[in-house]
Amino acid sequence: MTRVRRLLALAVLAAAVLAGIAYAVSTIWEDSGEPERPWAEGSVHGPWRSVFDGHGENIGRPDGLALSPKPSKEAGETHAGLIVSTQQYTDVNLRAKMRTLAQLRTPKPNPWEVPWLVWGYSDPEHFYYITLKPNGWELGKRDPAYPGGQRFLMTGGDRFPVGKTSDVRVGQRGARMEVSVDGRGLVAYEDRERPYLRGNVGVYTEDARVVFSAITADAPEE
């Protein structure tokens, strides 16, 4: 990620937290004209922490976040990137625009190698996600109690082509979550099996070059 000078509006963010007002979790960057530089794994940049980069790059940009893990060339090989917020939430409203620039696996990519929007995160094995794939969508949960550490909560057949920007909104209240895309409701689901009731928000991908912009999160007013 870029190491240009950062102006993080701490007073505004603190006031937003105290008042329960929505605020952008993207860092406010000063444009110095310097080239963007990758974030190191484990490094913290304003409201974001780079968890892992998949031997590629996690980059902060003036308009959001970009992830580009190392391309995979074998079927049993996967490289993934993950960035999460430093702030944790219980109930949360999360919004982001997300887009796949390129699927990196050769010779043939998998449909899930696209952007994943993440919430309820406590570690890489525990979080919720929504992903919009070229062959359908998937609401899921990283859960070590299930085979492969993954539980598919709901799926659907609406297709989201590679290269299309999607405006995604997620709301969680207790164990119930709702997702909309481009202003239309996509799915509502209540997790009745060990729900994740508190966690970070974040962005994730496997074997794809992706961008997230206009990222906001807030704790809704009671």
C-alpha positions as CSV (number, residue, x, y, z in Angstrom):
1,M,0.0,0.0,0.0
2,T,1.1,3.5,-0.5
3,R,3.2,5.1,2.1
4,V,2.2,8.6,1.2
5,R,1.4,10.9,4.2
6,R,-1.9,10.0,5.7
7,L,-4.4,12.4,7.3
8,L,-6.7,10.3,9.4
9,A,-9.6,12.4,10.8
10,L,-9.3,11.0,14.3
11,A,-11.5,13.6,16.0
12,V,-14.3,13.0,13.4
13,L,-14.0,9.2,13.8
14,A,-14.1,9.4,17.5
15,A,-17.2,11.6,17.4
16,A,-18.8,9.2,15.0
17,V,-18.2,6.2,17.3
18,L,-19.6,8.0,20.3
19,A,-22.6,9.2,18.4
20,G,-23.2,6.0,16.5
21,I,-22.9,7.9,13.2
22,A,-21.7,6.1,10.0
23,Y,-18.2,6.9,8.8
24,A,-15.9,5.8,6.1
25,V,-13.4,3.2,7.3
26,S,-11.2,4.0,4.3
27,T,-8.1,6.0,5.2
28,I,-8.1,9.6,4.0
29,W,-4.9,9.9,1.8
30,E,-3.0,12.9,0.8
31,D,-2.0,12.7,-2.8
32,S,1.8,13.4,-2.9
33,G,2.3,11.9,-6.4
34,E,4.4,9.1,-5.0
35,P,3.9,5.6,-6.3
36,E,1.6,3.2,-4.4
37,R,3.5,0.7,-2.3
38,P,2.3,-2.6,-0.9
39,W,1.4,-3.0,2.7
40,A,3.5,-5.6,4.7
41,E,1.6,-8.5,6.3
42,G,0.5,-7.5,9.8
43,S,1.0,-3.8,9.2
44,V,-1.6,-1.3,10.3
45,H,-2.5,1.8,8.2
46,G,-5.1,4.1,9.8
47,P,-8.3,2.0,10.1
48,W,-6.9,-1.0,8.2
49,R,-4.7,-4.0,9.0
50,S,-3.1,-6.1,6.3
51,V,-3.5,-9.7,7.5
52,F,-1.9,-11.5,4.6
53,D,-1.2,-10.8,0.9
54,G,-0.9,-14.2,-0.6
55,H,2.7,-13.5,-1.7
56,G,1.4,-10.7,-3.8
57,E,0.2,-7.1,-2.9
58,N,-2.3,-5.4,-0.6
59,I,-2.4,-1.8,-1.6
60,G,-4.2,1.3,-0.2
61,R,-5.4,3.7,-2.8
62,P,-7.0,7.2,-2.5
63,D,-10.3,5.6,-3.5
64,G,-10.1,2.3,-1.6
65,L,-8.3,-1.0,-1.4
66,A,-6.7,-3.2,-4.0
67,L,-5.7,-6.9,-3.5
68,S,-3.6,-8.9,-6.0
69,P,-2.2,-12.2,-4.6
70,K,0.4,-14.3,-6.5
71,P,-1.2,-16.1,-9.5
72,S,-1.7,-19.8,-8.9
73,K,-0.8,-22.3,-11.7
74,E,-1.7,-25.6,-10.1
75,A,-5.1,-27.0,-9.1
76,G,-4.1,-27.6,-5.5
77,E,-2.5,-24.2,-5.0
78,T,-4.3,-21.1,-3.7
79,H,-3.0,-17.6,-2.9
80,A,-5.3,-15.2,-1.0
81,G,-5.2,-11.6,0.3
82,L,-7.1,-10.3,3.4
83,I,-7.4,-6.8,4.9
84,V,-9.6,-6.1,7.9
85,S,-10.6,-3.1,9.9
86,T,-9.0,-2.2,13.3
87,Q,-12.5,-1.4,14.6
88,Q,-14.8,-4.2,15.7
89,Y,-18.6,-4.1,15.5
90,T,-21.5,-5.9,17.0
91,D,-24.5,-4.9,14.9
92,V,-23.2,-3.3,11.8
93,N,-24.1,-1.6,8.5
94,L,-21.4,-2.3,5.9
95,R,-21.2,-0.9,2.3
96,A,-18.6,-1.3,-0.5
97,K,-18.3,-1.2,-4.2
98,M,-16.3,-4.2,-5.4
99,R,-14.9,-5.3,-8.8
100,T,-12.8,-8.0,-10.3
101,L,-10.1,-6.6,-12.5
102,A,-8.7,-10.0,-13.5
103,Q,-8.9,-13.7,-12.4
104,L,-5.2,-14.8,-12.0
105,R,-5.3,-18.6,-12.0
106,T,-4.0,-20.3,-15.1
107,P,-5.0,-22.1,-17.2
108,K,-8.6,-21.9,-15.9
109,P,-9.9,-19.7,-13.0
110,N,-12.5,-20.9,-10.5
111,P,-15.8,-18.9,-10.2
112,W,-15.2,-17.9,-6.6
113,E,-11.9,-16.2,-7.4
114,V,-13.5,-12.7,-7.2
115,P,-14.0,-10.1,-4.4
116,W,-15.4,-11.2,-1.0
117,L,-16.8,-8.7,1.4
118,V,-16.2,-9.8,5.0
119,W,-17.8,-9.0,8.4
120,G,-18.0,-10.7,11.8
121,Y,-14.3,-11.4,11.5
122,S,-12.3,-12.6,14.5
123,D,-9.5,-14.5,12.8
124,P,-8.9,-16.1,9.3
125,E,-11.0,-19.1,10.3
126,H,-14.0,-17.2,11.6
127,F,-16.0,-14.7,9.5
128,Y,-19.0,-14.1,7.3
129,Y,-18.7,-13.2,3.7
130,I,-20.7,-12.4,0.6
131,T,-19.2,-13.1,-2.9
132,L,-20.7,-12.3,-6.3
133,K,-19.5,-14.8,-8.9
134,P,-19.9,-15.1,-12.6
135,N,-22.1,-18.2,-12.1
136,G,-24.1,-17.1,-9.0
137,W,-23.7,-15.6,-5.5
138,E,-22.8,-17.1,-2.2
139,L,-23.4,-16.1,1.4
140,G,-21.0,-18.0,3.6
141,K,-19.3,-18.5,6.9
142,R,-15.7,-19.6,7.7
143,D,-16.4,-22.2,10.4
144,P,-13.8,-24.8,11.4
145,A,-16.6,-27.1,12.5
146,Y,-17.5,-27.8,8.9
147,P,-15.5,-29.8,6.2
148,G,-12.9,-27.5,4.7
149,G,-13.6,-24.9,7.3
150,Q,-16.4,-23.4,5.3
151,R,-20.2,-23.4,5.6
152,F,-22.5,-22.3,2.7
153,L,-25.4,-20.4,4.3
154,M,-27.3,-19.4,1.1
155,T,-26.6,-19.4,-2.6
156,G,-28.4,-18.1,-5.7
157,G,-28.2,-18.1,-9.5
158,D,-27.9,-14.4,-10.3
159,R,-24.7,-13.9,-12.3
160,F,-22.2,-11.1,-11.8
161,P,-19.7,-10.9,-14.7
162,V,-16.0,-10.4,-14.1
163,G,-15.3,-6.6,-14.5
164,K,-18.6,-5.4,-13.3
165,T,-18.7,-3.0,-10.3
166,S,-21.3,-4.0,-7.7
167,D,-22.5,-1.8,-4.9
168,V,-23.0,-4.1,-1.9
169,R,-24.7,-3.4,1.4
170,V,-24.7,-5.7,4.4
171,G,-26.7,-5.2,7.6
172,Q,-26.4,-7.5,10.7
173,R,-28.5,-7.3,13.8
174,G,-27.8,-10.0,16.2
175,A,-27.7,-13.3,14.3
176,R,-29.8,-11.9,11.4
177,M,-28.1,-10.5,8.3
178,E,-29.4,-8.9,5.1
179,V,-27.5,-8.3,1.8
180,S,-28.5,-6.0,-1.1
181,V,-26.7,-5.4,-4.4
182,D,-27.1,-2.3,-6.5
183,G,-30.1,-1.3,-4.4
184,R,-32.0,-4.6,-4.7
185,G,-32.4,-7.1,-1.9
186,L,-30.4,-10.2,-2.5
187,V,-30.7,-12.4,0.6
188,A,-31.8,-12.4,4.3
189,Y,-30.5,-15.1,6.7
190,E,-30.5,-15.8,10.4
191,D,-27.6,-17.9,11.7
192,R,-28.9,-20.2,14.4
193,E,-25.7,-22.2,14.8
194,R,-22.9,-20.4,16.7
195,P,-23.5,-17.0,15.2
196,Y,-20.6,-14.5,15.1
197,L,-22.1,-11.5,17.0
198,R,-19.0,-9.3,17.0
199,G,-16.0,-8.8,14.7
200,N,-14.1,-6.7,12.2
201,V,-15.2,-5.9,8.7
202,G,-12.8,-6.5,5.8
203,V,-12.0,-7.5,2.2
204,Y,-10.7,-10.8,0.8
205,T,-9.9,-12.5,-2.4
206,E,-8.4,-15.7,-3.8
207,D,-6.4,-15.8,-7.0
208,A,-7.8,-12.6,-8.4
209,R,-6.9,-8.9,-8.8
210,V,-9.7,-7.0,-7.1
211,V,-10.6,-3.5,-6.0
212,F,-12.9,-2.2,-3.3
213,S,-14.0,1.5,-3.0
214,A,-16.5,3.7,-1.1
215,I,-16.1,1.4,1.9
216,T,-18.2,2.5,5.0
217,A,-19.2,0.8,8.2
218,D,-21.1,1.9,11.2
219,A,-22.8,0.6,14.3
220,P,-26.5,1.4,13.8
221,E,-28.4,3.5,16.3
222,E,-30.6,1.5,18.7
